[in-house]
């Protein structure tokens, strides 16, 4: 399936291809619990992800061991996706930013990032 998404102000827009999204991931590490984002359960490989607008609107935050690039729109503050420093361009997508998906209605896998990281 082809999906489209954006930040709240639509300065950042993206699209990706994936199997039908039926489940999601929610992490409880210190940053994710504060963002309260429901993310794609798998990373979208670079060949199946395209940033269609807003490269200049993105900013990146790293914390702790600095292994995750938390990308966010510098205008509205929304976090549409993140990738790993050692796997750039393979994104885990914030499903709240994806058109046609109701993230809270999906089966949500809880990842214990607080204790695992």
VEXTIVO-830818 format. One record per residue (C-alpha): x, y, z; residue in one letter. Coordinates in steps of 0.1 Angstrom, whole numbers, padded with zeros to 4 digits. Layout:
residues N
       X       Y       Z   aa
       X       Y       Z    A
...
end
This chain:
residues 117
       X       Y       Z   aa
    0000    0000    0000    X
    0011    0036   -0006    X
    0007    0059    0024    X
    0011    0097    0026    X
    0018    0118    0057    X
    0027    0152    0070    X
    0034    0172    0100    X
    0006    0193    0115    X
    0013    0225    0094    X
    0021    0204    0063    X
    0055    0219    0059    X
    0069    0184    0060    X
    0053    0159    0037    X
    0063    0123    0029    X
    0051    0091    0014    X
    0060    0055    0017    X
    0051    0020    0007    X
    0044   -0008    0032    X
    0021   -0037    0038    X
   -0012   -0027    0052    X
   -0006   -0013    0087    X
   -0025   -0032    0113    X
   -0003   -0028    0143    X
    0020   -0002    0159    X
    0047    0003    0185    X
    0047    0026    0215    X
    0079    0031    0235    X
    0081    0042    0271    X
    0117    0057    0271    X
    0120    0092    0284    X
    0116    0110    0251    X
    0089    0087    0235    X
    0067    0088    0266    X
    0068    0126    0265    X
    0060    0126    0227    X
    0033    0100    0232    X
    0037    0090    0196    X
    0024    0057    0181    X
    0050    0046    0156    X
    0051    0021    0128    X
    0061   -0013    0142    X
    0089   -0017    0116    X
    0113    0007    0099    X
    0105    0017    0063    X
    0135    0010    0041    X
    0150    0040    0023    X
    0139    0027   -0012    X
    0102    0028    0000    X
    0102    0062    0017    X
    0103    0096    0001    X
    0104    0130    0017    X
    0083    0149   -0008    X
    0084    0184    0008    X
    0100    0202    0037    X
    0136    0190    0040    X
    0145    0226    0051    X
    0116    0225    0077    X
    0131    0195    0095    X
    0153    0197    0126    X
    0168    0168    0145    X
    0171    0161    0182    X
    0194    0135    0197    X
    0197    0126    0234    X
    0215    0100    0255    X
    0237    0078    0235    X
    0227    0098    0203    X
    0219    0067    0183    X
    0184    0079    0172    X
    0177    0109    0150    X
    0144    0123    0162    X
    0132    0145    0133    X
    0106    0172    0139    X
    0091    0201    0120    X
    0108    0234    0132    X
    0075    0252    0126    X
    0048    0232    0143    X
    0070    0209    0164    X
    0055    0176    0152    X
    0077    0145    0151    X
    0068    0127    0118    X
    0095    0101    0118    X
    0129    0090    0132    X
    0158    0069    0120    X
    0189    0054    0135    X
    0224    0069    0132    X
    0238    0036    0119    X
    0208    0031    0095    X
    0201    0066    0080    X
    0170    0069    0058    X
    0152    0038    0073    X
    0124    0055    0091    X
    0100    0045    0118    X
    0070    0067    0111    X
    0046    0085    0135    X
    0013    0069    0125    X
   -0006    0100    0138    X
    0010    0118    0108    X
   -0003    0093    0082    X
   -0035    0100    0063    X
   -0062    0074    0067    X
   -0048    0057    0098    X
   -0064    0058    0133    X
   -0033    0049    0154    X
   -0052    0043    0187    X
   -0074    0017    0170    X
   -0044   -0005    0160    X
   -0030   -0034    0180    X
   -0002   -0016    0198    X
    0030   -0034    0209    X
    0045   -0017    0239    X
    0083   -0015    0238    X
    0101   -0012    0271    X
    0127    0013    0260    X
    0130    0027    0295    X
    0147   -0005    0307    X
    0161   -0018    0274    X
    0182    0012    0264    X
end
